[in-house]
């Protein structure tokens, strides 16, 4: 039986070291014993974007990037998308099991009865400029929620922590919708507790003078499935931000604001907005070859393609593509769809992209659907944030309960100037 260790020989000293292997991984701290002289700090591993570094152990989401597999607590995303709903998936991510009927009903009741936000928040939101980006408003407002619930700092009080989880999942759609209404200069619409989680979001977004908003069932279902697809994705950039900020033990509103900030970037959650801008810039199918050429020359990124983990088709993108056709039956086909389909066809056949394993990711088609629903591109990442809140909170909770939890504090390789003495300003060159 081979030993579960690595034998490392340091050729600088001729010393050998036995390093234990667990889960096909070594503990980076076990490298510290490797020194040239006794006084050395010891060896570290260097991994600037953590592309080959496990930051935690998790039981929440499993991804196989080569096989295009995504499981939430062991359940395939394809089955959940077909048979579950967003609030049930949020429960699964947070508590590890699909709820019983009674637990599900209580969960829905608890979330539904936290959808209102403090009236002062409207005044706070009215302070944003008329053209403020909804993601900036979401980021600022979620962070500000920590000032309305000082008890949220009691993160190890289970009862208080649960209430904050309910508040965040319930209030993200309300704040998101208020941000949208603010940008279009329409009055805020209050939650309607008779509607589903997604139906209520559409109500707060689009209700006008009618007494009771009635969501289109196809649109309501499509958004709900999109929320499920975006709910969690193991240690992506924004979840890593949630865990890293959360490791200094602030309240969950502050940690979630940090995660929203990370998601805002065009390489991450901002990609769905960037895809639409890119398709609009391409404008017509006959201009695709020119943009492909520019992408190959490294002039710009084909937004919505490529992934740090998926080196095959993102399983979520397949489902989003199916949803697109269902939504377009109701809204009419998005004229940019033909450009998107042709771009995908060319990329999947072109050696440059095939070699780099660049496939459409979850963001490539989702924006087309949102645009067809009448959402402005500035709202696309906001919908991603609503959905990902369940995943961020599940990962945050798991981090808090992790017996190996410590404050995140990476090391560095210092390559700056050696020690030098201060020079008074009149003696400087
Ligand atoms: C999300 O992590 C997650 O799980 C994220 C997410 C989630 O659910 O949380 O899945 C959501 O963020 C999806 C990704 C959305 N982003 C985009 O669509 C933006 C465009 N994609 C890229 O910027 C890029 O693919 C990343 C950021 C997604 C991944 O980048 P990596 O893993 O750091 O890959 P890389 O930058 O090292 O690229 C490898 C090669 C490079 O070429 P070479 O230098 O080797 O010649 O592929 C090229 C890159 O230039 N490349 C692209 C490209 N993506 C990578 N070339 C053209 N267009 C692209 N989109």
Boltz pocket constraint, residues with backbone or C-beta under 6 A from the ligand:
constraints:
  - pocket:
      binder: B
      contacts: [[A, 229], [A, 230], [A, 232], [A, 233], [A, 235], [A, 236], [A, 237], [A, 266], [A, 267], [A, 268], [A, 269], [A, 271], [A, 295], [A, 300], [A, 301], [A, 302], [A, 303], [A, 304], [A, 305], [A, 306], [A, 307], [A, 308], [A, 309], [A, 356], [A, 358], [A, 361], [A, 362], [A, 363]]
      max_distance: 6.0
